[in-house]
Amino acid sequence: MPSNLTLRRISSAMQRISRRKAMLCAFTFVVCALPLFHSDSALAQDFRGQRIVQILQEPRHRTVHQDGDIYLLDVQINPGDRTLPHTHDAAILYTFISNGEGPLYGRVSGNTDYVEQNFTHAVSNAGPNLFRIIALTNYGTGIPGAGNDAPDGMMTQPQVENDWFRSYRITLAPGESTPLQTHNNPSVVIQVTPGLVHVSREDGLTAELAAMAEWAWREEGASYTITNRGDAEVEVVVNEARR
């Protein structure tokens, strides 16, 4: 009979496969649907007579943190609800927590085209679940190319990297910690799977994350470690706003 450790490893592997499938399905849907969505929006979405707002003024795009020209937004659209028509006018990085069909486990994508060409749309959620995104918006000019602003001590390569953002995905076993990592840009740690996570600065100040979509902000130049304090594998996304 398999040992408890073996069973836990099998269970953890199955959970990873399930999350990867959810992320792949969501990615496939977005890749296939976004061109049609933009096209249909341009042709079919008629906002005449409606109130159009800038993205930071859209009530479902709630600003939960601001650092100069960088904004962290907690986007929540309830089942059956629809946003106001709103205009994107800056680079944005999305960490998808869930859509109407269920969890998306922190799939990350972004759009930098909005810097050159603003885009107005409205988003609906057919449900039955909450549509939620933790979004990072950068109104700065960004840093062209790779630059010399990459973090020190990062244990993985970025899954997204452009002039405005870097995004890293980190998987931690129970009790595991990252090396001390130092970020030259403001960064946010977002928990994207169930678990218990500590984000600890060098001076010992610790933020505790205990659920998907919980986050901890760290200023530019900050050094910190991320530790899995739970009894199951956990994943976090670390997003940087380059400036």
N, C-alpha and C positions, 0 to 999 in steps of 0.2 A: 504494500500500500504506500502511495506517495507520502512523503513527510509534509508537515505543515508548511515548511519553508518552500518546498517544491510547489505545493498548491497555491501559495501566495504568489510565487513567481508566475505560474500559469495564469492566475487571475489577473495579475498586473499586465501580462503580455496581451491577454484578451481585451482588457480595457484600452490599451494603447491602440490595438487594431481597430476597435470600435470607434475611438476618437479620430483616427486617421481616415476611416471611411466617411465619417460625418464631415470632416474637413474637406475631403476630396469631393464629396457630393456637393457641398456648398460652393467650393471653388469652381467645379464644373458648371453649376447653375449660374454663378455670377459671370463667368467668362462667356457663356453662351447667351445669357440674357441681357447683359449690360449694353452691348451695341444696339439691340432692339429697344431696350428701355430708353436710351438716349435718343434714338431715332423717333420712337413713338412719342417721347416727351416733347420733342421739338415740333412734331407734326400734330399731335392729338391733344396735348395738355394745353388748354386755353385758360389763362389766368386773368382774362379781362374781367374787371369788376371785383376781383379778389384782392385781399391784402397780401402783398409780397414783402417778405422781410429778409434781412441779411441773416446768415446762418446763426450768428451769435444771439440774435433776437428771437429765434424760433423757440417757443416754450418747451418743446420736447428735447431740444439740444441744450441741456442745462450745463452751464459752465460751473465746474466743481473746483477748478484751480486755474490761476493765471500767474504767469511768470513773464512780465514784460509783454512782448508780442506773441507769446505762446499760450495757448488755451487748451485745457483738458476738458472735454465734454462727455457727459454721461447721457447718451441718447437712449430714450425709452419710449417705445410706441406700444400702447396697449392693444390687445386684440380688438379689431373692429375700428380702430382709431386711424387718423390720417394727419400728417403734419400740415402746417401752413405751407404754401408755396414759399420756398426760401432759396436764396442765392449763395452759392459757393464762390468765394473770391480769394481763396488762399490754398496753399498745399495742405493736404489732410492725410492722416494715417488712421485707418480703422482697425480696431481689434474687436472682432465679432464674438460676442458672448452667446447670443441665441437669436433665432428668428422665429416666426410663427410656428414652424414645424418642430422646433426643439433646440437643444444645445448645439453650438458650433465650436466650443472649446478653444476660443481665441485665435481663429484664423485671422491672418493679418493681410491687408491690402491697402493701397492708397491711391491718391490721385494728385499729381503735381500740375496737370494741364490747366487746373482752375486758376493758376497764377496768371496765365496769358489769356485765357478765355473763360470768363465767369459762366456759371451754369445755374439755371433755376429749375427746380423741380419740386414735386410733393411726393411723399412716400406713405403708402398705406400698409397696414398689417392685417391680413385676413385672419390671423390667429391659427390655432387656438391659444398659442403661447405668447409670451412677451417677446417683442423684438428689442434687442439691447446691443448697443455698441459703446465701447470706451474709445473715444476719438481724440486724436492729438492734432491740433491745428497750428500751423506755423506761419505767421504773417511776416517773418523776416525774409531776408534775401537768400538765406541758405549759404552753404559752403560748396563751391563748385568742385567736382571731382572727389577723389578719395580723401584728400587733405591729410593733415597730421593730427586730427582730433579724435581718432579712434580710442576707445577706452583701454586701459591697462588691466590685465588680469581676467579678461573675459574668456570663458571656457569654451565658447562656440563661435562660429562664423555668423554674420548677419544673414537673416532670411530676407530682409528688405534693406536696400541701401541706395540713397539718392542724395541730391544736394540738400534736402531739408530734413531727412530722417535716417535713422538706423533702427532696425528691430531685431532682437535676438529672442530665441525660444530656448528655454532651459528646462530640462527634466531632472528631478531630484528624487533619489530613493529615500525611504524613511531614515531620518537622522543625518542625511547628507547635507553638506554646505558647499556653496561656491567658494572659490578663492576670493580673497579681498579684491574687489574690482573698483577702479577709479575712473569716473566719467568726466570728460572735459566739457560735456554739454548737460543741460538739464535732462533728467531721465525719470521715467515712471515704471514701477514694477507692478504688473497686473496679474493676479491669480486667475488662471483660465481653466482649472479643473478643481474638483472638490479637494479639500485638505486644510492643513494648518501651516502657515508660512510665517517666518520671522525675517524682517529686513532690518539688519543691524548696522548702525554707523560705527566708525572707529571709536567714538567716544562712549559707546555702549547704549545710546538711545536706540530703541527698537520699536518698529511698527509691526503689529500683528495683523495678518490677513487670515480670514477664516472661512471665506466663501468665494465662489466664482464672481468676478467683476470687482472685488475689493482691490484697492491699489495703494501704493505708497510713493509719494513724490520725493525726489532727491535733487538738490540744487547742483548746478555745474561745479565741478571740482570735488564732488562728494565721493568718499570711499565707503563701501559697504559690502556686507556679505548677505547672502540669501540662504536660509536654512529651512529644510523640511522638518517641522516639528510633529508631523502626523505619523500615522502607522501605515500609510499607503503612499505609493508614488504620487508626486504632484508636479504640475507643469506651470511655469510662469512665462510671461512675455515681458521683456525689458525694452522699452521704446525710448529712443533719444530724439530730441529736437535739436538739430544742428544750427548753430549760429556763431 
